[in-house]
Amino acid sequence: MRCKKFPLWLFLMVMSPVLPAQQAMTGKALYEQSCLVCHGDDGSGVMPGVVELPGTGGPLSKSDQQLAKAIREGIQREGAVMAMPPLGGNAQLTDQDIQEIILYMRKTF
């Protein structure tokens, strides 16, 4: 049972395992592991200040190269409460993993 004062997003972040980089994962699994907590299952952004991924001018309107760079380096948006950490906070993400995530987001959102 989850404590009512413990935010769901924090609970999911703490409880989600970080898997070894050698384990092949699909874009969906990688997204769920590294992006879901902040961006939600539909890319709409579930935390204050998190931009809608598929929205007009949102990250998915950019090229794959620009999006991969933002994922790799992280982002601090003006007015956002917190920054997106490099690699979504998952230091084990590879360039191939990032491409899988981008492909999944483009297909799904």
KOLGU-4560 file (N, C-alpha, C; in nm, 3 decimals, padded with zeros to 5 digits):
<recs>
<n_xx: 00.084 n_yy: -00.117 n_zz: 00.000 ca_xx: 00.000 ca_yy: 00.000 ca_zz: 00.000 c_xx: 00.089 c_yy: 00.124 c_zz: 00.000 mol: A seq: 1 type: MET>
<n_xx: 00.055 n_yy: 00.223 n_zz: -00.082 ca_xx: 00.134 ca_yy: 00.344 ca_zz: -00.099 c_xx: 00.083 c_yy: 00.452 c_zz: -00.006 mol: A seq: 2 type: ARG>
<n_xx: 00.175 n_yy: 00.521 n_zz: 00.059 ca_xx: 00.142 ca_yy: 00.631 ca_zz: 00.148 c_xx: 00.082 c_yy: 00.745 c_zz: 00.067 mol: A seq: 3 type: CYS>
<n_xx: -00.025 n_yy: 00.808 n_zz: 00.114 ca_xx: -00.090 ca_yy: 00.915 ca_zz: 00.041 c_xx: -00.001 c_yy: 01.037 c_zz: 00.024 mol: A seq: 4 type: LYS>
<n_xx: 00.095 n_yy: 01.058 n_zz: 00.112 ca_xx: 00.182 ca_yy: 01.175 ca_zz: 00.104 c_xx: 00.300 c_yy: 01.151 c_zz: 00.011 mol: A seq: 5 type: LYS>
<n_xx: 00.320 n_yy: 01.030 n_zz: -00.035 ca_xx: 00.432 ca_yy: 00.996 ca_zz: -00.123 c_xx: 00.381 c_yy: 01.006 c_zz: -00.266 mol: A seq: 6 type: PHE>
<n_xx: 00.427 n_yy: 01.105 n_zz: -00.348 ca_xx: 00.375 ca_yy: 01.123 ca_zz: -00.483 c_xx: 00.397 c_yy: 01.000 c_zz: -00.571 mol: A seq: 7 type: PRO>
<n_xx: 00.299 n_yy: 00.969 n_zz: -00.653 ca_xx: 00.306 ca_yy: 00.853 ca_zz: -00.740 c_xx: 00.428 c_yy: 00.858 c_zz: -00.830 mol: A seq: 8 type: LEU>
<n_xx: 00.459 n_yy: 00.974 n_zz: -00.889 ca_xx: 00.574 ca_yy: 00.983 ca_zz: -00.980 c_xx: 00.704 c_yy: 00.951 c_zz: -00.909 mol: A seq: 9 type: TRP>
<n_xx: 00.717 n_yy: 00.993 n_zz: -00.784 ca_xx: 00.838 ca_yy: 00.964 ca_zz: -00.708 c_xx: 00.844 c_yy: 00.816 c_zz: -00.673 mol: A seq: 10 type: LEU>
<n_xx: 00.731 n_yy: 00.759 n_zz: -00.637 ca_xx: 00.722 ca_yy: 00.616 ca_zz: -00.606 c_xx: 00.766 c_yy: 00.535 c_zz: -00.727 mol: A seq: 11 type: PHE>
<n_xx: 00.716 n_yy: 00.569 n_zz: -00.846 ca_xx: 00.751 ca_yy: 00.496 ca_zz: -00.968 c_xx: 00.899 c_yy: 00.511 c_zz: -01.002 mol: A seq: 12 type: LEU>
<n_xx: 00.953 n_yy: 00.633 n_zz: -00.981 ca_xx: 01.094 ca_yy: 00.655 ca_zz: -01.012 c_xx: 01.183 c_yy: 00.573 c_zz: -00.921 mol: A seq: 13 type: MET>
<n_xx: 01.151 n_yy: 00.570 n_zz: -00.794 ca_xx: 01.231 ca_yy: 00.497 ca_zz: -00.697 c_xx: 01.220 c_yy: 00.346 c_zz: -00.718 mol: A seq: 14 type: VAL>
<n_xx: 01.102 n_yy: 00.300 n_zz: -00.752 ca_xx: 01.077 ca_yy: 00.158 ca_zz: -00.763 c_xx: 01.110 c_yy: 00.099 c_zz: -00.900 mol: A seq: 15 type: MET>
<n_xx: 01.129 n_yy: 00.183 n_zz: -01.004 ca_xx: 01.157 ca_yy: 00.127 ca_zz: -01.137 c_xx: 01.302 c_yy: 00.084 c_zz: -01.145 mol: A seq: 16 type: SER>
<n_xx: 01.326 n_yy: -00.040 n_zz: -01.185 ca_xx: 01.463 ca_yy: -00.090 ca_zz: -01.190 c_xx: 01.538 c_yy: -00.034 c_zz: -01.310 mol: A seq: 17 type: PRO>
<n_xx: 01.667 n_yy: -00.018 n_zz: -01.296 ca_xx: 01.753 ca_yy: 00.017 ca_zz: -01.407 c_xx: 01.819 c_yy: -00.112 c_zz: -01.452 mol: A seq: 18 type: VAL>
<n_xx: 01.791 n_yy: -00.150 n_zz: -01.576 ca_xx: 01.839 ca_yy: -00.278 ca_zz: -01.626 c_xx: 01.976 c_yy: -00.262 c_zz: -01.692 mol: A seq: 19 type: LEU>
<n_xx: 02.054 n_yy: -00.368 n_zz: -01.696 ca_xx: 02.186 ca_yy: -00.363 ca_zz: -01.761 c_xx: 02.176 c_yy: -00.320 c_zz: -01.906 mol: A seq: 20 type: PRO>
<n_xx: 02.273 n_yy: -00.242 n_zz: -01.952 ca_xx: 02.273 ca_yy: -00.190 ca_zz: -02.088 c_xx: 02.278 c_yy: -00.302 c_zz: -02.192 mol: A seq: 21 type: ALA>
<n_xx: 02.335 n_yy: -00.416 n_zz: -02.156 ca_xx: 02.350 ca_yy: -00.525 ca_zz: -02.251 c_xx: 02.215 c_yy: -00.590 c_zz: -02.286 mol: A seq: 22 type: GLN>
<n_xx: 02.117 n_yy: -00.572 n_zz: -02.202 ca_xx: 01.988 ca_yy: -00.635 ca_zz: -02.226 c_xx: 01.913 c_yy: -00.557 c_zz: -02.335 mol: A seq: 23 type: GLN>
<n_xx: 01.880 n_yy: -00.625 n_zz: -02.443 ca_xx: 01.807 ca_yy: -00.562 ca_zz: -02.552 c_xx: 01.667 c_yy: -00.528 c_zz: -02.506 mol: A seq: 24 type: ALA>
<n_xx: 01.627 n_yy: -00.405 n_zz: -02.532 ca_xx: 01.493 ca_yy: -00.362 ca_zz: -02.492 c_xx: 01.428 c_yy: -00.291 c_zz: -02.610 mol: A seq: 25 type: MET>
<n_xx: 01.299 n_yy: -00.296 n_zz: -02.615 ca_xx: 01.226 ca_yy: -00.226 ca_zz: -02.719 c_xx: 01.215 c_yy: -00.078 c_zz: -02.684 mol: A seq: 26 type: THR>
<n_xx: 01.182 n_yy: 00.003 n_zz: -02.783 ca_xx: 01.162 ca_yy: 00.146 ca_zz: -02.759 c_xx: 01.055 c_yy: 00.170 c_zz: -02.654 mol: A seq: 27 type: GLY>
<n_xx: 00.950 n_yy: 00.090 n_zz: -02.656 ca_xx: 00.842 ca_yy: 00.106 ca_zz: -02.558 c_xx: 00.893 c_yy: 00.080 c_zz: -02.417 mol: A seq: 28 type: LYS>
<n_xx: 00.967 n_yy: -00.028 n_zz: -02.400 ca_xx: 01.020 ca_yy: -00.062 ca_zz: -02.267 c_xx: 01.119 c_yy: 00.044 c_zz: -02.220 mol: A seq: 29 type: ALA>
<n_xx: 01.202 n_yy: 00.093 n_zz: -02.311 ca_xx: 01.298 ca_yy: 00.197 ca_zz: -02.275 c_xx: 01.226 c_yy: 00.326 c_zz: -02.237 mol: A seq: 30 type: LEU>
<n_xx: 01.123 n_yy: 00.362 n_zz: -02.313 ca_xx: 01.043 ca_yy: 00.480 ca_zz: -02.282 c_xx: 00.979 c_yy: 00.465 c_zz: -02.144 mol: A seq: 31 type: TYR>
<n_xx: 00.921 n_yy: 00.349 n_zz: -02.119 ca_xx: 00.855 ca_yy: 00.326 ca_zz: -01.991 c_xx: 00.954 c_yy: 00.333 c_zz: -01.875 mol: A seq: 32 type: GLU>
<n_xx: 01.076 n_yy: 00.289 n_zz: -01.898 ca_xx: 01.178 ca_yy: 00.289 ca_zz: -01.793 c_xx: 01.235 c_yy: 00.429 c_zz: -01.769 mol: A seq: 33 type: GLN>
<n_xx: 01.253 n_yy: 00.507 n_zz: -01.875 ca_xx: 01.328 ca_yy: 00.631 ca_zz: -01.863 c_xx: 01.246 c_yy: 00.759 c_zz: -01.880 mol: A seq: 34 type: SER>
<n_xx: 01.128 n_yy: 00.752 n_zz: -01.940 ca_xx: 01.056 ca_yy: 00.874 ca_zz: -01.977 c_xx: 00.915 c_yy: 00.884 c_zz: -01.918 mol: A seq: 35 type: CYS>
<n_xx: 00.853 n_yy: 00.770 n_zz: -01.895 ca_xx: 00.712 ca_yy: 00.763 ca_zz: -01.856 c_xx: 00.678 c_yy: 00.845 c_zz: -01.732 mol: A seq: 36 type: LEU>
<n_xx: 00.765 n_yy: 00.844 n_zz: -01.633 ca_xx: 00.736 ca_yy: 00.910 ca_zz: -01.506 c_xx: 00.700 c_yy: 01.058 c_zz: -01.527 mol: A seq: 37 type: VAL>
<n_xx: 00.773 n_yy: 01.125 n_zz: -01.613 ca_xx: 00.748 ca_yy: 01.268 ca_zz: -01.636 c_xx: 00.657 c_yy: 01.295 c_zz: -01.755 mol: A seq: 38 type: CYS>
<n_xx: 00.674 n_yy: 01.215 n_zz: -01.863 ca_xx: 00.602 ca_yy: 01.243 ca_zz: -01.987 c_xx: 00.470 c_yy: 01.168 c_zz: -02.001 mol: A seq: 39 type: HIS>
<n_xx: 00.446 n_yy: 01.069 n_zz: -01.918 ca_xx: 00.319 ca_yy: 00.997 ca_zz: -01.922 c_xx: 00.312 c_yy: 00.897 c_zz: -02.035 mol: A seq: 40 type: GLY>
<n_xx: 00.208 n_yy: 00.814 n_zz: -02.031 ca_xx: 00.196 ca_yy: 00.708 ca_zz: -02.132 c_xx: 00.149 c_yy: 00.758 c_zz: -02.268 mol: A seq: 41 type: ASP>
<n_xx: 00.107 n_yy: 00.885 n_zz: -02.274 ca_xx: 00.065 ca_yy: 00.940 ca_zz: -02.403 c_xx: 00.149 c_yy: 01.060 c_zz: -02.445 mol: A seq: 42 type: ASP>
<n_xx: 00.258 n_yy: 01.087 n_zz: -02.371 ca_xx: 00.347 ca_yy: 01.197 ca_zz: -02.406 c_xx: 00.295 c_yy: 01.335 c_zz: -02.371 mol: A seq: 43 type: GLY>
<n_xx: 00.185 n_yy: 01.341 n_zz: -02.296 ca_xx: 00.123 ca_yy: 01.470 ca_zz: -02.266 c_xx: 00.190 c_yy: 01.545 c_zz: -02.151 mol: A seq: 44 type: SER>
<n_xx: 00.277 n_yy: 01.478 n_zz: -02.077 ca_xx: 00.343 ca_yy: 01.544 ca_zz: -01.964 c_xx: 00.257 c_yy: 01.537 c_zz: -01.840 mol: A seq: 45 type: GLY>
<n_xx: 00.302 n_yy: 01.465 n_zz: -01.741 ca_xx: 00.222 ca_yy: 01.444 ca_zz: -01.620 c_xx: 00.271 c_yy: 01.525 c_zz: -01.501 mol: A seq: 46 type: VAL>
<n_xx: 00.383 n_yy: 01.594 n_zz: -01.517 ca_xx: 00.438 ca_yy: 01.675 ca_zz: -01.409 c_xx: 00.432 c_yy: 01.822 c_zz: -01.450 mol: A seq: 47 type: MET>
<n_xx: 00.420 n_yy: 01.912 n_zz: -01.353 ca_xx: 00.416 ca_yy: 02.055 ca_zz: -01.387 c_xx: 00.541 c_yy: 02.097 c_zz: -01.464 mol: A seq: 48 type: PRO>
<n_xx: 00.519 n_yy: 02.171 n_zz: -01.572 ca_xx: 00.630 ca_yy: 02.223 ca_zz: -01.651 c_xx: 00.683 c_yy: 02.128 c_zz: -01.757 mol: A seq: 49 type: GLY>
<n_xx: 00.634 n_yy: 02.004 n_zz: -01.760 ca_xx: 00.679 ca_yy: 01.908 ca_zz: -01.862 c_xx: 00.598 c_yy: 01.933 c_zz: -01.989 mol: A seq: 50 type: VAL>
<n_xx: 00.670 n_yy: 01.966 n_zz: -02.094 ca_xx: 00.606 ca_yy: 02.000 ca_zz: -02.220 c_xx: 00.542 c_yy: 01.877 c_zz: -02.284 mol: A seq: 51 type: VAL>
<n_xx: 00.434 n_yy: 01.900 n_zz: -02.358 ca_xx: 00.367 ca_yy: 01.792 ca_zz: -02.430 c_xx: 00.455 c_yy: 01.752 c_zz: -02.548 mol: A seq: 52 type: GLU>
<n_xx: 00.496 n_yy: 01.626 n_zz: -02.554 ca_xx: 00.587 ca_yy: 01.580 ca_zz: -02.658 c_xx: 00.532 c_yy: 01.600 c_zz: -02.799 mol: A seq: 53 type: LEU>
<n_xx: 00.406 n_yy: 01.559 n_zz: -02.827 ca_xx: 00.357 ca_yy: 01.572 ca_zz: -02.964 c_xx: 00.294 c_yy: 01.708 c_zz: -02.995 mol: A seq: 54 type: PRO>
<n_xx: 00.290 n_yy: 01.799 n_zz: -02.902 ca_xx: 00.224 ca_yy: 01.928 ca_zz: -02.923 c_xx: 00.291 c_yy: 02.013 c_zz: -03.029 mol: A seq: 55 type: GLY>
<n_xx: 00.219 n_yy: 02.114 n_zz: -03.075 ca_xx: 00.274 ca_yy: 02.208 ca_zz: -03.172 c_xx: 00.399 c_yy: 02.272 c_zz: -03.115 mol: A seq: 56 type: THR>
<n_xx: 00.508 n_yy: 02.259 n_zz: -03.187 ca_xx: 00.635 ca_yy: 02.311 ca_zz: -03.140 c_xx: 00.700 c_yy: 02.226 c_zz: -03.032 mol: A seq: 57 type: GLY>
<n_xx: 00.637 n_yy: 02.113 n_zz: -02.999 ca_xx: 00.691 ca_yy: 02.022 ca_zz: -02.897 c_xx: 00.812 c_yy: 01.947 c_zz: -02.949 mol: A seq: 58 type: GLY>
<n_xx: 00.876 n_yy: 01.872 n_zz: -02.863 ca_xx: 00.997 ca_yy: 01.800 ca_zz: -02.901 c_xx: 00.982 c_yy: 01.711 c_zz: -03.025 mol: A seq: 59 type: PRO>
<n_xx: 00.866 n_yy: 01.649 n_zz: -03.044 ca_xx: 00.850 ca_yy: 01.559 ca_zz: -03.159 c_xx: 00.835 c_yy: 01.634 c_zz: -03.291 mol: A seq: 60 type: LEU>
<n_xx: 00.826 n_yy: 01.767 n_zz: -03.286 ca_xx: 00.823 ca_yy: 01.844 ca_zz: -03.410 c_xx: 00.965 c_yy: 01.870 c_zz: -03.461 mol: A seq: 61 type: SER>
<n_xx: 01.064 n_yy: 01.834 n_zz: -03.382 ca_xx: 01.205 ca_yy: 01.854 ca_zz: -03.419 c_xx: 01.258 c_yy: 01.732 c_zz: -03.493 mol: A seq: 62 type: LYS>
<n_xx: 01.376 n_yy: 01.746 n_zz: -03.553 ca_xx: 01.438 ca_yy: 01.634 ca_zz: -03.624 c_xx: 01.485 c_yy: 01.529 c_zz: -03.523 mol: A seq: 63 type: SER>
<n_xx: 01.509 n_yy: 01.409 n_zz: -03.573 ca_xx: 01.561 ca_yy: 01.303 ca_zz: -03.486 c_xx: 01.693 c_yy: 01.344 c_zz: -03.422 mol: A seq: 64 type: ASP>
<n_xx: 01.778 n_yy: 01.413 n_zz: -03.498 ca_xx: 01.907 ca_yy: 01.455 ca_zz: -03.445 c_xx: 01.891 c_yy: 01.555 c_zz: -03.331 mol: A seq: 65 type: GLN>
<n_xx: 01.801 n_yy: 01.651 n_zz: -03.346 ca_xx: 01.777 ca_yy: 01.750 ca_zz: -03.241 c_xx: 01.716 c_yy: 01.684 c_zz: -03.117 mol: A seq: 66 type: GLN>
<n_xx: 01.624 n_yy: 01.593 n_zz: -03.140 ca_xx: 01.560 ca_yy: 01.523 ca_zz: -03.029 c_xx: 01.659 c_yy: 01.434 c_zz: -02.955 mol: A seq: 67 type: LEU>
<n_xx: 01.743 n_yy: 01.363 n_zz: -03.029 ca_xx: 01.845 ca_yy: 01.277 ca_zz: -02.968 c_xx: 01.943 c_yy: 01.361 c_zz: -02.885 mol: A seq: 68 type: ALA>
<n_xx: 01.980 n_yy: 01.477 n_zz: -02.936 ca_xx: 02.071 ca_yy: 01.565 ca_zz: -02.863 c_xx: 02.007 c_yy: 01.611 c_zz: -02.732 mol: A seq: 69 type: LYS>
<n_xx: 01.880 n_yy: 01.648 n_zz: -02.736 ca_xx: 01.810 ca_yy: 01.692 ca_zz: -02.615 c_xx: 01.801 c_yy: 01.579 c_zz: -02.513 mol: A seq: 70 type: ALA>
<n_xx: 01.776 n_yy: 01.457 n_zz: -02.560 ca_xx: 01.770 ca_yy: 01.342 ca_zz: -02.468 c_xx: 01.908 c_yy: 01.316 c_zz: -02.409 mol: A seq: 71 type: ILE>
<n_xx: 02.008 n_yy: 01.318 n_zz: -02.493 ca_xx: 02.145 ca_yy: 01.290 ca_zz: -02.449 c_xx: 02.195 c_yy: 01.394 c_zz: -02.348 mol: A seq: 72 type: ARG>
<n_xx: 02.170 n_yy: 01.522 n_zz: -02.376 ca_xx: 02.226 ca_yy: 01.629 ca_zz: -02.294 c_xx: 02.133 c_yy: 01.680 c_zz: -02.185 mol: A seq: 73 type: GLU>
<n_xx: 02.004 n_yy: 01.650 n_zz: -02.196 ca_xx: 01.907 ca_yy: 01.705 ca_zz: -02.103 c_xx: 01.860 c_yy: 01.842 c_zz: -02.150 mol: A seq: 74 type: GLY>
<n_xx: 01.761 n_yy: 01.896 n_zz: -02.079 ca_xx: 01.702 ca_yy: 02.023 ca_zz: -02.122 c_xx: 01.653 c_yy: 02.099 c_zz: -02.000 mol: A seq: 75 type: ILE>
<n_xx: 01.670 n_yy: 02.229 n_zz: -02.001 ca_xx: 01.608 ca_yy: 02.316 ca_zz: -01.901 c_xx: 01.523 c_yy: 02.416 c_zz: -01.978 mol: A seq: 76 type: GLN>
<n_xx: 01.394 n_yy: 02.402 n_zz: -01.970 ca_xx: 01.303 ca_yy: 02.493 ca_zz: -02.039 c_xx: 01.275 c_yy: 02.614 c_zz: -01.951 mol: A seq: 77 type: ARG>
<n_xx: 01.264 n_yy: 02.728 n_zz: -02.015 ca_xx: 01.232 ca_yy: 02.850 ca_zz: -01.941 c_xx: 01.096 c_yy: 02.834 c_zz: -01.873 mol: A seq: 78 type: GLU>
<n_xx: 01.091 n_yy: 02.864 n_zz: -01.746 ca_xx: 00.967 ca_yy: 02.855 ca_zz: -01.670 c_xx: 00.937 c_yy: 02.716 c_zz: -01.615 mol: A seq: 79 type: GLY>
<n_xx: 01.015 n_yy: 02.616 n_zz: -01.653 ca_xx: 00.993 ca_yy: 02.480 ca_zz: -01.603 c_xx: 01.044 c_yy: 02.470 c_zz: -01.460 mol: A seq: 80 type: ALA>
<n_xx: 00.973 n_yy: 02.395 n_zz: -01.378 ca_xx: 01.008 ca_yy: 02.378 ca_zz: -01.238 c_xx: 01.139 c_yy: 02.301 c_zz: -01.224 mol: A seq: 81 type: VAL>
<n_xx: 01.160 n_yy: 02.203 n_zz: -01.310 ca_xx: 01.284 ca_yy: 02.126 ca_zz: -01.304 c_xx: 01.329 c_yy: 02.090 c_zz: -01.444 mol: A seq: 82 type: MET>
<n_xx: 01.456 n_yy: 02.058 n_zz: -01.456 ca_xx: 01.514 ca_yy: 02.024 ca_zz: -01.586 c_xx: 01.496 c_yy: 01.875 c_zz: -01.615 mol: A seq: 83 type: ALA>
<n_xx: 01.495 n_yy: 01.841 n_zz: -01.744 ca_xx: 01.504 ca_yy: 01.701 ca_zz: -01.781 c_xx: 01.652 c_yy: 01.666 c_zz: -01.772 mol: A seq: 84 type: MET>
<n_xx: 01.686 n_yy: 01.566 n_zz: -01.693 ca_xx: 01.828 ca_yy: 01.530 ca_zz: -01.679 c_xx: 01.881 c_yy: 01.464 c_zz: -01.806 mol: A seq: 85 type: PRO>
<n_xx: 02.011 n_yy: 01.469 n_zz: -01.827 ca_xx: 02.069 ca_yy: 01.397 ca_zz: -01.941 c_xx: 02.025 c_yy: 01.251 c_zz: -01.938 mol: A seq: 86 type: PRO>
<n_xx: 01.993 n_yy: 01.200 n_zz: -02.055 ca_xx: 01.951 ca_yy: 01.061 ca_zz: -02.073 c_xx: 01.827 c_yy: 01.026 c_zz: -01.991 mol: A seq: 87 type: LEU>
<n_xx: 01.747 n_yy: 01.127 n_zz: -01.960 ca_xx: 01.626 ca_yy: 01.103 ca_zz: -01.882 c_xx: 01.657 c_yy: 01.047 c_zz: -01.744 mol: A seq: 88 type: GLY>
<n_xx: 01.779 n_yy: 01.068 n_zz: -01.699 ca_xx: 01.820 ca_yy: 01.018 ca_zz: -01.568 c_xx: 01.867 c_yy: 00.873 c_zz: -01.570 mol: A seq: 89 type: GLY>
<n_xx: 01.872 n_yy: 00.812 n_zz: -01.688 ca_xx: 01.916 ca_yy: 00.673 ca_zz: -01.702 c_xx: 02.052 c_yy: 00.670 c_zz: -01.770 mol: A seq: 90 type: ASN>
<n_xx: 02.158 n_yy: 00.673 n_zz: -01.692 ca_xx: 02.294 ca_yy: 00.681 ca_zz: -01.744 c_xx: 02.331 c_yy: 00.563 c_zz: -01.833 mol: A seq: 91 type: ALA>
<n_xx: 02.252 n_yy: 00.457 n_zz: -01.832 ca_xx: 02.284 ca_yy: 00.339 ca_zz: -01.912 c_xx: 02.229 c_yy: 00.346 c_zz: -02.055 mol: A seq: 92 type: GLN>
<n_xx: 02.153 n_yy: 00.450 n_zz: -02.089 ca_xx: 02.099 ca_yy: 00.460 ca_zz: -02.224 c_xx: 02.211 c_yy: 00.477 c_zz: -02.325 mol: A seq: 93 type: LEU>
<n_xx: 02.205 n_yy: 00.401 n_zz: -02.430 ca_xx: 02.302 ca_yy: 00.412 ca_zz: -02.540 c_xx: 02.240 c_yy: 00.494 c_zz: -02.653 mol: A seq: 94 type: THR>
<n_xx: 02.321 n_yy: 00.529 n_zz: -02.752 ca_xx: 02.268 ca_yy: 00.599 ca_zz: -02.869 c_xx: 02.162 c_yy: 00.515 c_zz: -02.939 mol: A seq: 95 type: ASP>
<n_xx: 02.183 n_yy: 00.384 n_zz: -02.943 ca_xx: 02.084 ca_yy: 00.294 ca_zz: -03.004 c_xx: 01.953 c_yy: 00.297 c_zz: -02.923 mol: A seq: 96 type: GLN>
<n_xx: 01.964 n_yy: 00.298 n_zz: -02.791 ca_xx: 01.845 ca_yy: 00.307 ca_zz: -02.706 c_xx: 01.768 c_yy: 00.435 c_zz: -02.733 mol: A seq: 97 type: ASP>
<n_xx: 01.841 n_yy: 00.545 n_zz: -02.748 ca_xx: 01.777 ca_yy: 00.675 ca_zz: -02.776 c_xx: 01.702 c_yy: 00.669 c_zz: -02.908 mol: A seq: 98 type: ILE>
<n_xx: 01.763 n_yy: 00.608 n_zz: -03.009 ca_xx: 01.695 ca_yy: 00.594 ca_zz: -03.138 c_xx: 01.569 c_yy: 00.508 c_zz: -03.126 mol: A seq: 99 type: GLN>
<n_xx: 01.576 n_yy: 00.402 n_zz: -03.045 ca_xx: 01.458 ca_yy: 00.317 ca_zz: -03.022 c_xx: 01.346 c_yy: 00.396 c_zz: -02.954 mol: A seq: 100 type: GLU>
<n_xx: 01.382 n_yy: 00.479 n_zz: -02.858 ca_xx: 01.283 ca_yy: 00.562 ca_zz: -02.788 c_xx: 01.219 c_yy: 00.661 c_zz: -02.885 mol: A seq: 101 type: ILE>
<n_xx: 01.300 n_yy: 00.725 n_zz: -02.967 ca_xx: 01.248 ca_yy: 00.822 ca_zz: -03.064 c_xx: 01.153 c_yy: 00.754 c_zz: -03.162 mol: A seq: 102 type: ILE>
<n_xx: 01.193 n_yy: 00.638 n_zz: -03.210 ca_xx: 01.107 ca_yy: 00.562 ca_zz: -03.303 c_xx: 00.974 c_yy: 00.527 c_zz: -03.235 mol: A seq: 103 type: LEU>
<n_xx: 00.980 n_yy: 00.481 n_zz: -03.112 ca_xx: 00.858 ca_yy: 00.447 ca_zz: -03.038 c_xx: 00.769 c_yy: 00.571 c_zz: -03.021 mol: A seq: 104 type: TYR>
<n_xx: 00.829 n_yy: 00.684 n_zz: -02.981 ca_xx: 00.748 ca_yy: 00.806 ca_zz: -02.960 c_xx: 00.684 c_yy: 00.852 c_zz: -03.089 mol: A seq: 105 type: MET>
<n_xx: 00.757 n_yy: 00.847 n_zz: -03.199 ca_xx: 00.702 ca_yy: 00.891 ca_zz: -03.327 c_xx: 00.586 c_yy: 00.801 c_zz: -03.373 mol: A seq: 106 type: ARG>
<n_xx: 00.598 n_yy: 00.672 n_zz: -03.349 ca_xx: 00.492 ca_yy: 00.578 ca_zz: -03.387 c_xx: 00.370 c_yy: 00.591 c_zz: -03.296 mol: A seq: 107 type: LYS>
<n_xx: 00.393 n_yy: 00.617 n_zz: -03.169 ca_xx: 00.285 ca_yy: 00.614 ca_zz: -03.069 c_xx: 00.215 c_yy: 00.747 c_zz: -03.051 mol: A seq: 108 type: THR>
<n_xx: 00.291 n_yy: 00.855 n_zz: -03.055 ca_xx: 00.231 ca_yy: 00.987 ca_zz: -03.027 c_xx: 00.211 c_yy: 01.064 c_zz: -03.155 mol: A seq: 109 type: PHE>
</recs>
